[in-house]
Amino acid sequence: MQILKLKNLSFLLIICASVLAVMSCGDDDDDPTDPTVCETENLTYDNWAKDYIDGSCATSGCHNADFATNMVPFGMFDYESTEAAVGFGRIIGAIKRESGFSPMPKGGEMVSDCDISKMEAWIADGAPE
């Protein structure tokens, strides 16, 4: 009798574990921490572009407030100067390192595909502040 109870309990535990395993295999497409997801909607200067530009473009010796003494055609140190740079129309070609463009960031690694997609989306949306 004792062996029969243990078999029933073991069977019940196996069933429960199987159900839990199947339930935990849900769809994770909506996981905001998934590094393969590149969110390109509702980007603004304040919620994305400023941090990206400050870290990649408006660095010392480049498109910062001293851009004229650095001999670069435009600054990107605040929203107004960045908006003017967007109007210059060369940012995407430069970060994609296309022929006829000066590769940016100068002396740095190529920008990630996600950051390129974000920059394209932000500019296409009118480069909102």
MMTF fields as JSON, N, C-alpha, C and O atoms, coordinates in Angstrom:
{
  "mmtfVersion": "1.0.0",
  "mmtfProducer": "UNKNOWN",
  "numBonds": 515,
  "numAtoms": 516,
  "numGroups": 129,
  "numChains": 1,
  "numModels": 1,
  "chainsPerModel": [1],
  "groupsPerChain": [129],
  "chainIdList": ["A"],
  "bondAtomList": [4, 2, 8, 6, 12, 10, 16, 14, 20, 18, 24, 22, 28, 26, 32, 30, 36, 34, 40, 38, 44, 42, 48, 46, 52, 50, 56, 54, 60, 58, 64, 62, 68, 66, 72, 70, 76, 74, 80, 78, 84, 82, 88, 86, 92, 90, 96, 94, 100, 98, 104, 102, 108, 106, 112, 110, 116, 114, 120, 118, 124, 122, 128, 126, 132, 130, 136, 134, 140, 138, 144, 142, 148, 146, 152, 150, 156, 154, 160, 158, 164, 162, 168, 166, 172, 170, 176, 174, 180, 178, 184, 182, 188, 186, 192, 190, 196, 194, 200, 198, 204, 202, 208, 206, 212, 210, 216, 214, 220, 218, 224, 222, 228, 226, 232, 230, 236, 234, 240, 238, 244, 242, 248, 246, 252, 250, 256, 254, 260, 258, 264, 262, 268, 266, 272, 270, 276, 274, 280, 278, 284, 282, 288, 286, 292, 290, 296, 294, 300, 298, 304, 302, 308, 306, 312, 310, 316, 314, 320, 318, 324, 322, 328, 326, 332, 330, 336, 334, 340, 338, 344, 342, 348, 346, 352, 350, 356, 354, 360, 358, 364, 362, 368, 366, 372, 370, 376, 374, 380, 378, 384, 382, 388, 386, 392, 390, 396, 394, 400, 398, 404, 402, 408, 406, 412, 410, 416, 414, 420, 418, 424, 422, 428, 426, 432, 430, 436, 434, 440, 438, 444, 442, 448, 446, 452, 450, 456, 454, 460, 458, 464, 462, 468, 466, 472, 470, 476, 474, 480, 478, 484, 482, 488, 486, 492, 490, 496, 494, 500, 498, 504, 502, 508, 506, 512, 510],
  "bondOrderList": [1, 1, 1, 1, 1, 1, 1, 1, 1, 1, 1, 1, 1, 1, 1, 1, 1, 1, 1, 1, 1, 1, 1, 1, 1, 1, 1, 1, 1, 1, 1, 1, 1, 1, 1, 1, 1, 1, 1, 1, 1, 1, 1, 1, 1, 1, 1, 1, 1, 1, 1, 1, 1, 1, 1, 1, 1, 1, 1, 1, 1, 1, 1, 1, 1, 1, 1, 1, 1, 1, 1, 1, 1, 1, 1, 1, 1, 1, 1, 1, 1, 1, 1, 1, 1, 1, 1, 1, 1, 1, 1, 1, 1, 1, 1, 1, 1, 1, 1, 1, 1, 1, 1, 1, 1, 1, 1, 1, 1, 1, 1, 1, 1, 1, 1, 1, 1, 1, 1, 1, 1, 1, 1, 1, 1, 1, 1, 1],
  "groupList": [{"groupName": "MET", "atomNameList": ["N", "CA", "C", "O"], "elementList": ["N", "C", "C", "O"], "formalChargeList": [0, 0, 0, 0], "bondAtomList": [1, 0, 2, 1, 3, 2], "bondOrderList": [1, 1, 2], "singleLetterCode": "M", "chemCompType": "L-PEPTIDE LINKING"}, {"groupName": "GLN", "atomNameList": ["N", "CA", "C", "O"], "elementList": ["N", "C", "C", "O"], "formalChargeList": [0, 0, 0, 0], "bondAtomList": [1, 0, 2, 1, 3, 2], "bondOrderList": [1, 1, 2], "singleLetterCode": "Q", "chemCompType": "L-PEPTIDE LINKING"}, {"groupName": "ILE", "atomNameList": ["N", "CA", "C", "O"], "elementList": ["N", "C", "C", "O"], "formalChargeList": [0, 0, 0, 0], "bondAtomList": [1, 0, 2, 1, 3, 2], "bondOrderList": [1, 1, 2], "singleLetterCode": "I", "chemCompType": "L-PEPTIDE LINKING"}, {"groupName": "LEU", "atomNameList": ["N", "CA", "C", "O"], "elementList": ["N", "C", "C", "O"], "formalChargeList": [0, 0, 0, 0], "bondAtomList": [1, 0, 2, 1, 3, 2], "bondOrderList": [1, 1, 2], "singleLetterCode": "L", "chemCompType": "L-PEPTIDE LINKING"}, {"groupName": "LYS", "atomNameList": ["N", "CA", "C", "O"], "elementList": ["N", "C", "C", "O"], "formalChargeList": [0, 0, 0, 0], "bondAtomList": [1, 0, 2, 1, 3, 2], "bondOrderList": [1, 1, 2], "singleLetterCode": "K", "chemCompType": "L-PEPTIDE LINKING"}, {"groupName": "ASN", "atomNameList": ["N", "CA", "C", "O"], "elementList": ["N", "C", "C", "O"], "formalChargeList": [0, 0, 0, 0], "bondAtomList": [1, 0, 2, 1, 3, 2], "bondOrderList": [1, 1, 2], "singleLetterCode": "N", "chemCompType": "L-PEPTIDE LINKING"}, {"groupName": "SER", "atomNameList": ["N", "CA", "C", "O"], "elementList": ["N", "C", "C", "O"], "formalChargeList": [0, 0, 0, 0], "bondAtomList": [1, 0, 2, 1, 3, 2], "bondOrderList": [1, 1, 2], "singleLetterCode": "S", "chemCompType": "L-PEPTIDE LINKING"}, {"groupName": "PHE", "atomNameList": ["N", "CA", "C", "O"], "elementList": ["N", "C", "C", "O"], "formalChargeList": [0, 0, 0, 0], "bondAtomList": [1, 0, 2, 1, 3, 2], "bondOrderList": [1, 1, 2], "singleLetterCode": "F", "chemCompType": "L-PEPTIDE LINKING"}, {"groupName": "CYS", "atomNameList": ["N", "CA", "C", "O"], "elementList": ["N", "C", "C", "O"], "formalChargeList": [0, 0, 0, 0], "bondAtomList": [1, 0, 2, 1, 3, 2], "bondOrderList": [1, 1, 2], "singleLetterCode": "C", "chemCompType": "L-PEPTIDE LINKING"}, {"groupName": "ALA", "atomNameList": ["N", "CA", "C", "O"], "elementList": ["N", "C", "C", "O"], "formalChargeList": [0, 0, 0, 0], "bondAtomList": [1, 0, 2, 1, 3, 2], "bondOrderList": [1, 1, 2], "singleLetterCode": "A", "chemCompType": "L-PEPTIDE LINKING"}, {"groupName": "VAL", "atomNameList": ["N", "CA", "C", "O"], "elementList": ["N", "C", "C", "O"], "formalChargeList": [0, 0, 0, 0], "bondAtomList": [1, 0, 2, 1, 3, 2], "bondOrderList": [1, 1, 2], "singleLetterCode": "V", "chemCompType": "L-PEPTIDE LINKING"}, {"groupName": "GLY", "atomNameList": ["N", "CA", "C", "O"], "elementList": ["N", "C", "C", "O"], "formalChargeList": [0, 0, 0, 0], "bondAtomList": [1, 0, 2, 1, 3, 2], "bondOrderList": [1, 1, 2], "singleLetterCode": "G", "chemCompType": "PEPTIDE LINKING"}, {"groupName": "ASP", "atomNameList": ["N", "CA", "C", "O"], "elementList": ["N", "C", "C", "O"], "formalChargeList": [0, 0, 0, 0], "bondAtomList": [1, 0, 2, 1, 3, 2], "bondOrderList": [1, 1, 2], "singleLetterCode": "D", "chemCompType": "L-PEPTIDE LINKING"}, {"groupName": "PRO", "atomNameList": ["N", "CA", "C", "O"], "elementList": ["N", "C", "C", "O"], "formalChargeList": [0, 0, 0, 0], "bondAtomList": [1, 0, 2, 1, 3, 2], "bondOrderList": [1, 1, 2], "singleLetterCode": "P", "chemCompType": "L-PEPTIDE LINKING"}, {"groupName": "THR", "atomNameList": ["N", "CA", "C", "O"], "elementList": ["N", "C", "C", "O"], "formalChargeList": [0, 0, 0, 0], "bondAtomList": [1, 0, 2, 1, 3, 2], "bondOrderList": [1, 1, 2], "singleLetterCode": "T", "chemCompType": "L-PEPTIDE LINKING"}, {"groupName": "GLU", "atomNameList": ["N", "CA", "C", "O"], "elementList": ["N", "C", "C", "O"], "formalChargeList": [0, 0, 0, 0], "bondAtomList": [1, 0, 2, 1, 3, 2], "bondOrderList": [1, 1, 2], "singleLetterCode": "E", "chemCompType": "L-PEPTIDE LINKING"}, {"groupName": "TYR", "atomNameList": ["N", "CA", "C", "O"], "elementList": ["N", "C", "C", "O"], "formalChargeList": [0, 0, 0, 0], "bondAtomList": [1, 0, 2, 1, 3, 2], "bondOrderList": [1, 1, 2], "singleLetterCode": "Y", "chemCompType": "L-PEPTIDE LINKING"}, {"groupName": "TRP", "atomNameList": ["N", "CA", "C", "O"], "elementList": ["N", "C", "C", "O"], "formalChargeList": [0, 0, 0, 0], "bondAtomList": [1, 0, 2, 1, 3, 2], "bondOrderList": [1, 1, 2], "singleLetterCode": "W", "chemCompType": "L-PEPTIDE LINKING"}, {"groupName": "HIS", "atomNameList": ["N", "CA", "C", "O"], "elementList": ["N", "C", "C", "O"], "formalChargeList": [0, 0, 0, 0], "bondAtomList": [1, 0, 2, 1, 3, 2], "bondOrderList": [1, 1, 2], "singleLetterCode": "H", "chemCompType": "L-PEPTIDE LINKING"}, {"groupName": "ARG", "atomNameList": ["N", "CA", "C", "O"], "elementList": ["N", "C", "C", "O"], "formalChargeList": [0, 0, 0, 0], "bondAtomList": [1, 0, 2, 1, 3, 2], "bondOrderList": [1, 1, 2], "singleLetterCode": "R", "chemCompType": "L-PEPTIDE LINKING"}],
  "groupTypeList": [0, 1, 2, 3, 4, 3, 4, 5, 3, 6, 7, 3, 3, 2, 2, 8, 9, 6, 10, 3, 9, 10, 0, 6, 8, 11, 12, 12, 12, 12, 12, 13, 14, 12, 13, 14, 10, 8, 15, 14, 15, 5, 3, 14, 16, 12, 5, 17, 9, 4, 12, 16, 2, 12, 11, 6, 8, 9, 14, 6, 11, 8, 18, 5, 9, 12, 7, 9, 14, 5, 0, 10, 13, 7, 11, 0, 7, 12, 16, 15, 6, 14, 15, 9, 9, 10, 11, 7, 11, 19, 2, 2, 11, 9, 2, 4, 19, 15, 6, 11, 7, 6, 13, 0, 13, 4, 11, 11, 15, 0, 10, 6, 12, 8, 12, 2, 6, 4, 0, 15, 9, 17, 2, 9, 12, 11, 9, 13, 15],
  "groupIdList": [1, 2, 3, 4, 5, 6, 7, 8, 9, 10, 11, 12, 13, 14, 15, 16, 17, 18, 19, 20, 21, 22, 23, 24, 25, 26, 27, 28, 29, 30, 31, 32, 33, 34, 35, 36, 37, 38, 39, 40, 41, 42, 43, 44, 45, 46, 47, 48, 49, 50, 51, 52, 53, 54, 55, 56, 57, 58, 59, 60, 61, 62, 63, 64, 65, 66, 67, 68, 69, 70, 71, 72, 73, 74, 75, 76, 77, 78, 79, 80, 81, 82, 83, 84, 85, 86, 87, 88, 89, 90, 91, 92, 93, 94, 95, 96, 97, 98, 99, 100, 101, 102, 103, 104, 105, 106, 107, 108, 109, 110, 111, 112, 113, 114, 115, 116, 117, 118, 119, 120, 121, 122, 123, 124, 125, 126, 127, 128, 129],
  "secStructList": [7, 2, 2, 2, 2, 2, 2, 2, 2, 2, 2, 2, 2, 2, 2, 2, 2, 2, 2, 2, 2, 2, 2, 6, 6, 7, 7, 7, 6, 6, 7, 6, 6, 7, 6, 6, 7, 7, 7, 7, 1, 1, 7, 7, 0, 0, 0, 0, 0, 2, 2, 2, 2, 2, 2, 2, 6, 1, 1, 6, 6, 6, 6, 1, 6, 6, 6, 6, 6, 6, 6, 7, 1, 7, 7, 7, 1, 1, 2, 2, 2, 2, 2, 2, 2, 2, 2, 2, 6, 7, 2, 2, 2, 2, 2, 6, 6, 7, 6, 6, 1, 7, 7, 1, 1, 6, 6, 1, 7, 7, 7, 7, 2, 2, 2, 2, 2, 2, 2, 2, 2, 2, 2, 2, 6, 6, 7, 7, 7],
  "xCoordList": [0.815, 0.0, 0.868, 0.591, 1.912, 2.829, 3.492, 3.648, 3.882, 4.527, 3.56, 3.973, 2.297, 1.288, 1.118, 0.972, 1.132, 1.019, 2.219, 2.065, 3.429, 4.633, 4.605, 5.026, 4.111, 4.006, 3.017, 3.275, 1.889, 0.896, 1.465, 1.244, 2.192, 2.793, 3.865, 3.953, 4.675, 5.709, 5.071, 5.533, 4.02, 3.318, 2.735, 2.823, 2.147, 1.568, 2.652, 2.434, 3.813, 4.919, 5.449, 5.768, 5.545, 6.001, 5.022, 5.442, 3.742, 2.713, 2.817, 2.788, 2.935, 3.033, 4.284, 4.226, 5.404, 6.65, 6.532, 7.036, 5.882, 5.699, 4.83, 5.129, 3.761, 2.871, 3.613, 3.481, 4.379, 5.153, 6.191, 6.41, 6.824, 7.828, 7.189, 7.752, 6.035, 5.342, 4.883, 4.982, 4.388, 3.914, 5.06, 4.854, 6.237, 7.37, 7.967, 8.838, 7.52, 8.033, 7.154, 6.947, 6.642, 5.77, 6.522, 7.743, 5.809, 6.357, 7.022, 6.365, 8.325, 9.088, 9.328, 10.21, 8.576, 8.791, 8.604, 9.181, 7.83, 7.542, 8.505, 8.273, 9.57, 10.525, 11.335, 12.146, 11.135, 11.848, 13.342, 14.095, 13.782, 15.204, 15.917, 17.122, 15.199, 15.779, 16.741, 16.316, 18.044, 19.026, 18.874, 19.485, 18.065, 17.881, 16.778, 16.591, 16.044, 14.973, 15.558, 16.257, 15.271, 15.749, 14.521, 13.901, 14.189, 12.998, 13.289, 14.169, 12.554, 12.783, 11.58, 11.521, 10.639, 9.45, 9.491, 10.039, 8.907, 8.779, 10.12, 10.233, 11.126, 12.43, 12.45, 11.922, 13.064, 13.212, 14.672, 15.466, 14.993, 16.328, 16.543, 17.595, 15.532, 15.67, 15.69, 16.389, 14.934, 14.868, 15.83, 15.941, 16.534, 17.521, 18.691, 19.849, 18.391, 19.43, 20.501, 21.681, 20.132, 21.114, 22.197, 23.386, 21.796, 22.78, 23.656, 24.868, 23.034, 23.803, 24.804, 25.981, 24.351, 25.21, 26.302, 27.457, 25.957, 26.972, 28.06, 29.222, 27.71, 28.683, 29.448, 30.535, 28.895, 29.524, 29.959, 30.877, 29.328, 29.567, 30.117, 31.117, 29.473, 29.833, 30.9, 30.807, 31.909, 33.001, 34.108, 34.097, 35.032, 36.13, 36.897, 37.322, 37.064, 37.774, 36.902, 37.398, 35.633, 34.738, 33.596, 33.849, 32.358, 31.196, 30.686, 29.481, 31.593, 31.19, 31.12, 31.165, 31.011, 30.861, 32.07, 31.953, 33.21, 34.418, 34.563, 35.675, 33.452, 33.519, 34.253, 34.926, 34.142, 34.806, 36.324, 37.024, 36.828, 38.28, 38.735, 39.918, 37.801, 38.122, 38.083, 38.396, 37.692, 37.619, 36.617, 36.881, 35.468, 34.373, 33.257, 33.137, 32.432, 31.448, 30.285, 29.639, 30.005, 28.88, 29.058, 29.725, 28.445, 28.429, 27.187, 26.231, 27.204, 26.05, 26.003, 25.841, 26.146, 26.299, 25.021, 24.994, 23.953, 22.641, 21.596, 21.939, 20.32, 19.286, 19.352, 19.25, 19.518, 19.513, 20.652, 20.439, 21.84, 22.968, 22.801, 23.187, 22.233, 22.003, 20.932, 21.052, 19.897, 18.839, 19.415, 19.045, 20.316, 20.972, 21.83, 21.872, 22.508, 23.324, 22.465, 22.87, 21.291, 20.356, 19.996, 19.933, 19.764, 19.435, 20.564, 20.327, 21.78, 22.941, 22.838, 23.38, 22.133, 21.791, 22.885, 22.823, 23.881, 24.989, 25.201, 26.122, 24.379, 24.599, 24.474, 25.355, 23.41, 23.181, 24.29, 24.818, 24.645, 25.727, 27.038, 27.816, 27.286, 28.541, 28.572, 29.586, 27.477, 27.502, 27.383, 27.769, 26.845, 26.817, 28.13, 28.37, 28.979, 30.284, 30.13, 30.847, 29.16, 28.915, 29.97, 30.602, 30.138, 31.079, 30.696, 29.52, 31.681, 31.438, 31.176, 30.965, 31.187, 30.952, 32.186, 32.88, 32.441, 33.506, 33.0, 31.998, 33.669, 33.167, 33.158, 34.149, 32.028, 31.851, 31.412, 30.777, 31.744, 32.595, 34.047, 34.567, 34.665, 36.03, 36.958, 37.012, 37.679, 38.621, 37.972, 38.663, 36.642, 35.949, 35.378, 35.473, 34.79, 34.164, 32.891, 32.261, 32.518, 31.289, 30.094, 30.069, 29.138, 27.914, 27.137, 27.156, 26.46, 25.689, 24.51, 24.033, 24.062, 22.9, 21.686, 20.897, 21.534, 20.396, 20.478, 19.478, 21.662, 21.796, 21.6, 21.059, 22.03, 21.77, 20.268, 19.738, 19.586, 18.126, 17.425, 16.477, 17.896, 17.298, 17.529, 16.618, 18.745, 19.037, 18.191, 17.642, 18.082, 17.253, 15.804, 15.166, 15.288, 13.888, 13.693, 12.703, 14.627, 14.516, 14.521, 13.699, 15.43, 15.495, 14.249, 13.69, 13.805, 12.604, 11.37, 10.452, 11.352, 10.226, 10.341, 9.511, 11.362, 11.528, 12.454, 12.464, 13.239, 14.183, 13.522, 13.966, 12.458, 11.745, 12.592, 13.433, 12.331, 13.049, 12.467, 12.927],
  "yCoordList": [-1.182, 0.0, 1.259, 2.219, 1.239, 2.368, 2.622, 3.776, 1.556, 1.691, 2.303, 3.116, 1.941, 2.492, 3.983, 4.736, 4.433, 5.852, 6.616, 7.712, 6.041, 6.697, 6.802, 7.815, 5.759, 5.794, 6.877, 7.617, 6.963, 7.99, 9.389, 10.293, 9.57, 10.861, 11.219, 12.366, 10.238, 10.469, 10.859, 11.781, 10.156, 10.452, 11.865, 12.604, 12.234, 13.571, 14.651, 15.691, 14.419, 15.379, 15.531, 16.642, 14.435, 14.491, 15.289, 16.099, 15.079, 15.831, 17.32, 18.148, 17.671, 19.087, 19.731, 20.852, 19.043, 19.581, 19.784, 20.775, 18.871, 18.992, 20.189, 20.931, 20.369, 21.507, 22.817, 23.748, 22.906, 24.117, 24.385, 25.535, 23.335, 23.5, 24.044, 24.932, 23.531, 23.999, 25.443, 26.241, 25.783, 27.148, 28.157, 29.309, 27.751, 28.679, 28.915, 29.77, 28.185, 28.339, 29.283, 29.067, 30.306, 31.262, 32.116, 32.011, 32.952, 33.84, 35.032, 35.805, 35.179, 36.26, 37.43, 38.246, 37.544, 38.612, 39.999, 40.956, 40.138, 41.448, 41.82, 42.803, 41.063, 41.317, 42.576, 42.56, 43.676, 44.92, 44.837, 45.713, 43.809, 43.679, 42.815, 42.589, 42.334, 41.5, 42.336, 43.296, 41.988, 42.801, 42.739, 43.537, 41.802, 41.718, 42.65, 42.804, 43.274, 44.19, 45.592, 46.076, 46.232, 47.597, 48.495, 48.535, 49.193, 50.052, 51.363, 52.122, 51.619, 52.817, 53.75, 54.661, 53.532, 54.386, 55.377, 55.092, 56.54, 57.597, 58.074, 58.405, 58.108, 58.609, 60.127, 60.716, 60.747, 62.196, 62.525, 61.652, 63.796, 64.249, 63.967, 63.472, 64.29, 64.146, 62.699, 62.384, 61.81, 60.437, 59.471, 58.324, 59.902, 59.014, 59.759, 59.52, 60.651, 61.235, 61.982, 61.875, 62.729, 63.504, 62.606, 62.887, 61.535, 60.63, 59.979, 59.85, 59.569, 58.95, 59.954, 59.63, 61.155, 62.172, 62.608, 62.756, 62.814, 63.196, 62.135, 62.471, 60.885, 59.812, 59.483, 58.908, 59.84, 59.443, 60.609, 60.453, 61.762, 62.865, 64.121, 64.684, 64.546, 65.806, 65.58, 66.082, 64.822, 64.527, 65.559, 66.319, 65.589, 66.552, 66.399, 65.302, 67.499, 67.494, 67.194, 67.115, 67.027, 66.711, 67.732, 68.934, 67.271, 68.133, 68.769, 68.967, 69.09, 69.745, 71.262, 71.735, 72.009, 73.467, 74.131, 75.254, 73.476, 74.015, 73.538, 73.488, 73.187, 72.588, 73.461, 72.93, 74.793, 75.671, 75.554, 75.531, 75.482, 75.345, 73.921, 73.687, 72.972, 71.583, 71.354, 70.265, 72.401, 72.37, 71.334, 70.635, 71.247, 70.415, 71.355, 72.457, 70.939, 71.87, 72.258, 73.277, 71.488, 71.826, 71.194, 70.172, 71.828, 71.292, 70.453, 70.529, 69.665, 68.856, 68.803, 67.735, 69.959, 70.022, 70.372, 70.323, 70.728, 70.954, 70.679, 70.363, 70.803, 70.458, 71.337, 70.833, 72.625, 73.54, 73.234, 73.2, 73.015, 72.722, 71.343, 71.148, 70.398, 69.066, 69.122, 68.458, 69.903, 70.056, 70.658, 70.248, 71.627, 72.21, 71.152, 71.106, 70.313, 69.251, 68.25, 67.754, 67.954, 67.063, 67.68, 66.98, 68.98, 69.683, 69.65, 69.78, 69.48, 69.372, 68.111, 68.06, 67.091, 65.897, 64.872, 64.092, 64.852, 63.923, 62.939, 62.124, 63.007, 62.161, 60.677, 59.894, 60.282, 58.855, 58.284, 57.211, 58.981, 58.494, 58.37, 57.448, 59.305, 59.269, 58.1, 57.408, 57.866, 56.77, 55.403, 54.388, 55.377, 54.126, 53.907, 52.838, 54.942, 54.904, 54.627, 53.814, 55.34, 55.194, 55.958, 56.889, 55.542, 56.206, 57.677, 57.998, 58.562, 59.989, 60.7, 61.913, 59.967, 60.537, 60.296, 59.29, 61.23, 61.042, 60.068, 60.351, 58.926, 57.92, 58.436, 58.98, 58.256, 58.699, 57.529, 56.596, 57.572, 58.563, 58.409, 57.301, 59.534, 59.555, 58.866, 59.221, 57.887, 57.15, 56.149, 55.476, 56.041, 55.117, 53.929, 53.831, 53.043, 51.87, 52.255, 53.263, 51.451, 51.695, 51.618, 50.814, 52.451, 52.516, 51.203, 50.613, 50.751, 49.509, 49.674, 50.783, 48.555, 48.577, 49.165, 49.883, 48.86, 49.39, 50.91, 51.598, 51.444, 52.898, 53.58, 54.685, 52.94, 53.485, 53.522, 54.526, 52.428, 52.372, 53.434, 54.07, 53.624, 54.64, 56.044, 56.871, 56.311, 57.634, 57.873, 58.961, 56.873, 57.004, 57.29, 58.161, 56.566, 56.75, 58.126, 58.799, 58.552, 59.856, 60.967, 61.881, 60.899, 61.931, 61.868, 62.91, 60.669, 60.532, 61.106, 61.59, 61.053, 61.601, 63.122, 63.732, 63.727, 65.175, 65.595, 66.767, 64.667, 64.95, 65.703, 66.791, 65.123, 65.827, 66.006, 65.177, 67.128, 67.431, 66.604, 66.706],
  "zCoordList": [0.0, 0.0, 0.0, -0.719, 0.81, 0.907, -0.455, -0.856, -1.168, -2.475, -3.472, -4.299, -3.419, -4.317, -4.087, -5.051, -2.832, -2.523, -3.058, -3.597, -2.913, -3.418, -4.941, -5.5, -5.618, -7.076, -7.508, -8.457, -6.81, -7.142, -6.901, -7.707, -5.805, -5.485, -6.514, -6.952, -6.895, -7.909, -9.242, -9.914, -9.612, -10.855, -10.815, -11.796, -9.692, -9.532, -9.616, -10.237, -9.001, -9.051, -10.476, -10.899, -11.213, -12.602, -13.449, -14.275, -13.262, -14.005, -13.678, -14.588, -12.413, -12.013, -12.591, -13.095, -12.524, -13.066, -14.571, -15.101, -15.258, -16.705, -17.057, -17.992, -16.307, -16.546, -16.309, -17.104, -15.247, -14.958, -16.041, -16.423, -16.534, -17.583, -18.854, -19.493, -19.228, -20.426, -20.246, -21.178, -19.072, -18.821, -18.85, -19.232, -18.459, -18.419, -19.805, -19.964, -20.782, -22.156, -22.956, -24.15, -22.333, -23.011, -24.01, -24.128, -24.721, -25.743, -25.072, -24.374, -25.284, -24.665, -25.61, -25.343, -26.708, -27.685, -27.101, -27.615, -26.06, -25.486, -24.366, -23.662, -24.188, -23.122, -23.434, -24.359, -22.679, -22.976, -22.694, -23.119, -21.989, -21.7, -22.742, -22.631, -23.738, -24.785, -25.621, -26.264, -25.624, -26.338, -27.859, -28.57, -28.368, -29.815, -30.297, -31.504, -29.38, -29.744, -29.888, -28.998, -31.004, -31.244, -31.399, -32.462, -30.358, -30.347, -31.074, -30.668, -32.138, -32.946, -32.98, -33.806, -32.1, -32.103, -30.954, -29.89, -31.182, -30.172, -29.625, -28.445, -30.48, -30.057, -30.144, -31.087, -29.154, -29.142, -28.823, -28.474, -28.952, -28.563, -27.078, -26.674, -26.275, -24.82, -24.342, -23.379, -24.996, -24.479, -25.156, -24.723, -26.213, -26.822, -27.485, -27.143, -28.422, -29.275, -28.483, -28.816, -27.454, -26.696, -26.105, -26.255, -25.442, -24.842, -25.906, -25.731, -27.011, -28.089, -28.669, -28.829, -28.982, -29.59, -28.625, -29.026, -27.366, -26.375, -26.26, -26.033, -26.408, -26.274, -27.538, -27.472, -28.693, -29.951, -30.834, -31.639, -30.702, -31.643, -30.969, -31.415, -29.919, -29.26, -28.21, -27.09, -28.585, -27.668, -27.85, -28.819, -26.953, -27.009, -28.318, -28.68, -29.011, -30.278, -31.474, -32.598, -31.257, -32.372, -32.443, -32.522, -32.416, -32.622, -31.331, -31.173, -30.407, -29.163, -29.376, -30.511, -28.296, -28.399, -29.055, -29.546, -29.077, -29.707, -31.149, -31.674, -31.794, -33.121, -34.134, -35.017, -34.031, -35.002, -34.886, -35.898, -33.675, -33.504, -33.817, -34.068, -33.801, -34.14, -35.646, -36.127, -36.39, -37.845, -38.361, -39.338, -37.693, -38.189, -38.635, -38.101, -39.608, -40.188, -39.278, -39.521, -38.253, -37.377, -36.006, -35.851, -35.023, -33.671, -33.455, -34.227, -32.416, -32.02, -30.499, -29.909, -29.877, -28.424, -27.685, -26.455, -28.406, -27.808, -28.887, -30.026, -28.523, -29.493, -30.737, -31.855, -30.559, -31.698, -32.672, -33.884, -32.154, -33.046, -33.696, -34.849, -32.963, -33.527, -34.607, -35.637, -34.38, -35.386, -36.67, -37.77, -36.53, -37.702, -38.401, -39.631, -37.637, -38.219, -38.977, -40.028, -38.456, -39.144, -40.499, -41.51, -40.509, -41.75, -42.76, -43.961, -42.293, -43.166, -44.03, -45.134, -43.514, -44.283, -44.487, -45.437, -43.624, -43.846, -42.693, -42.737, -41.691, -40.514, -40.841, -40.484, -41.503, -41.766, -42.644, -42.35, -43.708, -44.568, -43.823, -44.069, -42.904, -42.136, -41.161, -41.068, -40.428, -39.449, -40.121, -39.541, -41.353, -42.117, -42.865, -43.426, -42.861, -43.533, -45.023, -45.606, -45.625, -47.05, -47.846, -47.347, -49.082, -49.976, -50.142, -50.31, -50.095, -50.241, -48.922, -48.906, -47.818, -46.497, -45.63, -45.777, -44.733, -43.763, -42.699, -42.042, -42.514, -41.566, -40.133, -39.645, -39.474, -38.095, -37.234, -37.725, -35.96, -35.316, -35.77, -35.9, -36.0, -36.507, -35.517, -34.34, -36.014, -35.179, -34.245, -33.48, -34.296, -33.402, -34.149, -35.372, -33.393, -33.977, -34.705, -34.385, -35.68, -36.423, -35.471, -34.538, -35.726, -34.933, -35.112, -36.192, -34.064, -34.138, -35.106, -35.345, -35.647, -36.544, -35.847, -36.462, -34.562, -33.81, -33.701, -33.909, -33.377, -33.274, -34.622, -34.682, -35.697, -37.034, -37.287, -37.762, -36.971, -37.152, -36.318, -36.779, -35.086, -34.219, -34.785, -34.789, -35.261, -35.816, -37.067, -37.244, -37.927, -39.126, -38.747, -39.339, -37.769, -37.347, -36.722, -37.009, -35.872, -35.216, -36.257, -36.189, -37.213, -38.261, -39.142, -39.488, -39.51, -40.338, -39.646, -40.307, -38.329, -37.56, -37.382, -36.708, -37.983, -37.866, -36.752, -36.376, -36.208, -35.126, -33.971, -33.603, -33.397, -32.309, -31.064, -30.717, -30.407, -29.163, -28.027, -26.89]
}
